[in-house]
Amino acid sequence: MEIVIIEKTAFDMLLAGVKALEDRVRTLAEKGGDRRLAEWMDTEDVCRMLSITPKTLQAMRDRHDIAYSQIGRKFYYRPEDVERLLPVPETGQPSV
């Protein structure tokens, strides 16, 4: 284990900087907390909505049938992209 020794004033300045950064991040999170990120769906949500398996959803991603974003190993989908894939209900009227 490596030990680093710094002056108290430098340590206090470091703590003040971390506190200021924490306050800024909190302020930005509160401002943007209601943004669209909360609306994104994960793989489980999409599979449930479309009644498909995760492997089918993976194939759809591979064929570029559905747009997605990936963070780490997890995939996220916009609701409007998923809704576009839902089957259109028939109205029961004869087609011309």
C-alpha positions in Angstrom: 0.0 0.0 0.0 1.3 3.4 -0.9 0.9 6.3 1.5 0.7 9.9 0.3 1.3 12.8 2.7 0.0 16.3 1.9 -0.3 19.5 3.8 -3.6 20.2 5.6 -4.3 23.2 3.5 -3.9 21.2 0.3 -6.2 18.5 1.7 -8.8 21.0 2.7 -8.7 22.5 -0.8 -9.1 19.0 -2.3 -12.1 18.4 -0.1 -13.6 21.8 -1.0 -13.2 20.9 -4.7 -14.9 17.6 -4.3 -17.7 19.2 -2.4 -18.2 21.8 -5.1 -18.2 19.1 -7.8 -20.7 17.0 -5.8 -23.0 20.1 -5.5 -22.7 20.8 -9.2 -23.6 17.2 -10.1 -26.5 17.2 -7.7 -27.8 20.5 -9.2 -27.5 19.2 -12.8 -29.2 15.9 -11.8 -32.1 17.8 -10.3 -32.5 19.9 -13.4 -32.3 17.0 -15.8 -33.9 14.4 -13.6 -37.1 14.5 -15.5 -35.5 14.1 -18.9 -36.1 11.3 -21.3 -33.5 8.9 -19.7 -36.2 7.7 -17.3 -38.3 6.8 -20.3 -35.8 4.4 -21.9 -36.7 0.7 -21.8 -34.3 -2.2 -21.0 -34.3 -5.6 -22.7 -36.7 -7.2 -20.3 -39.3 -4.4 -20.8 -39.0 -4.7 -24.6 -39.3 -8.5 -24.6 -42.3 -8.3 -22.4 -44.0 -5.6 -24.6 -43.3 -7.4 -27.9 -43.8 -10.9 -26.5 -40.4 -12.0 -27.8 -37.3 -13.7 -26.3 -34.0 -11.9 -25.6 -32.4 -13.9 -28.4 -35.0 -12.6 -30.9 -34.4 -9.1 -29.7 -30.7 -9.6 -30.2 -31.3 -10.8 -33.8 -33.4 -7.6 -34.3 -30.5 -5.5 -33.1 -28.1 -7.4 -35.4 -30.4 -6.8 -38.4 -30.8 -3.1 -37.4 -34.5 -3.6 -37.1 -34.5 -1.6 -33.8 -32.4 1.3 -32.6 -30.7 1.0 -29.2 -28.1 2.4 -27.0 -25.6 0.3 -25.0 -24.1 1.2 -21.7 -21.6 -1.4 -20.6 -23.3 -4.8 -21.3 -26.8 -3.5 -21.0 -29.0 -2.3 -23.9 -31.6 0.4 -23.8 -34.4 1.3 -26.2 -36.6 4.3 -26.8 -40.3 3.6 -26.3 -41.2 5.2 -29.7 -38.8 2.7 -31.4 -40.4 -0.2 -29.7 -44.0 1.0 -30.3 -43.1 1.2 -34.0 -42.7 -2.5 -34.0 -46.0 -3.3 -32.3 -48.5 -4.9 -34.6 -51.2 -2.6 -36.0 -54.6 -3.8 -34.6 -57.1 -4.7 -37.3 -60.3 -2.6 -37.5 -62.5 -5.4 -38.8 -63.4 -3.4 -41.9 -63.0 -5.0 -45.3 -60.1 -3.7 -47.4 -60.9 -2.2 -50.7 
